[in-house]
Amino acid sequence: MERFQLQCSSCGKPISPNDRFCTSCGAKLGDAQTSGTSPGSAFSGNEYIIEQKIVAMRDTFGIKDRNGNLLAYVKRKIVSWGPQFWFESPDGTRLGEMHGKVLAVRPTFEIHDSQGLVAVVKKKVLKLLGSEWWLEDNSGKEIARIKGNVMAHDFSMYSPSGAELARIHKKWVTIRDSYGIEVLGREVDPYIMVAYSIAMDHAQWKAGEGFALGVGGIGLGGMIDDFGPKR
């Protein structure tokens, strides 16, 4: 998958998020001197509708607010080793990416914004009934888990302290396969919660298309309760 690439604002050449100086022109780099759009500009609200497959030929769907205004596209690379998605503003600006790791010891989705890795979705593999997926920040600290029925788009995200962070449901939508995300807390960035929801939806509905599922090919069960201890 083509990676999101920051550019030097002086010469336009590609740079790394960790560069202090442009390797092409030597310009000193800083947050105000590099180009790149933060997902925060698109995900600043509390209510989102994920409208799937609005352009079926490109496996593209839209993220809208509750009034139907288009905030961003999510596009999936159709031919890839493991699921790969990118988030794009309506004007075509890359906002971030999500990569499924099919060869990882523990199945994972990595969530990136324009600056790099921001979160990782991980799955417990040694579980015989149902599945457990949780969310970590880029330092490996657990920040959220899910509980509910992923297949029915009826589940919630909770912080490790038990606070409800977001609800995923179909109350606002009438279009088939679409669902709503209601952000209840800001402990986790809304962009990450949206990406987490999309990862769970993909893991549930696309489990038979090559994503590593662990013991015996067991995918996400219909009902999920992820608050047991990790092994």
Rosetta blueprint (number, residue, H / E / L):
1 M L
2 E L
3 R L
4 F L
5 Q L
6 L E
7 Q E
8 C E
9 S L
10 S L
11 C L
12 G L
13 K L
14 P E
15 I E
16 S L
17 P L
18 N L
19 D L
20 R L
21 F E
22 C L
23 T L
24 S L
25 C L
26 G L
27 A L
28 K E
29 L L
30 G L
31 D H
32 A H
33 Q H
34 T E
35 S E
36 G L
37 T L
38 S L
39 P H
40 G H
41 S H
42 A L
43 F L
44 S L
45 G L
46 N L
47 E E
48 Y E
49 I E
50 I E
51 E E
52 Q E
53 K E
54 I E
55 V E
56 A H
57 M H
58 R H
59 D L
60 T E
61 F E
62 G E
63 I E
64 K E
65 D L
66 R L
67 N L
68 G L
69 N L
70 L E
71 L E
72 A E
73 Y E
74 V E
75 K E
76 R E
77 K L
78 I L
79 V L
80 S L
81 W L
82 G L
83 P L
84 Q E
85 F E
86 W E
87 F E
88 E E
89 S L
90 P L
91 D L
92 G L
93 T L
94 R E
95 L E
96 G E
97 E E
98 M E
99 H E
100 G E
101 K E
102 V L
103 L L
104 A L
105 V L
106 R L
107 P L
108 T E
109 F E
110 E E
111 I E
112 H E
113 D E
114 S L
115 Q L
116 G E
117 L E
118 V E
119 A E
120 V E
121 V E
122 K E
123 K E
124 K E
125 V L
126 L L
127 K L
128 L L
129 L L
130 G L
131 S L
132 E E
133 W E
134 W E
135 L E
136 E E
137 D E
138 N L
139 S L
140 G L
141 K L
142 E E
143 I E
144 A E
145 R E
146 I E
147 K E
148 G E
149 N E
150 V L
151 M L
152 A L
153 H L
154 D E
155 F E
156 S E
157 M E
158 Y E
159 S L
160 P L
161 S L
162 G L
163 A L
164 E E
165 L E
166 A E
167 R E
168 I E
169 H E
170 K L
171 K L
172 W L
173 V L
174 T L
175 I L
176 R L
177 D L
178 S L
179 Y E
180 G E
181 I E
182 E E
183 V E
184 L L
185 G L
186 R L
187 E L
188 V L
189 D L
190 P H
191 Y H
192 I H
193 M H
194 V H
195 A H
196 Y H
197 S H
198 I H
199 A H
200 M H
201 D H
202 H H
203 A H
204 Q H
205 W H
206 K L
207 A L
208 G L
209 E L
210 G L
211 F L
212 A L
213 L L
214 G L
215 V H
216 G H
217 G H
218 I L
219 G L
220 L L
221 G L
222 G L
223 M E
224 I E
225 D E
226 D L
227 F L
228 G L
229 P L
230 K L
231 R L
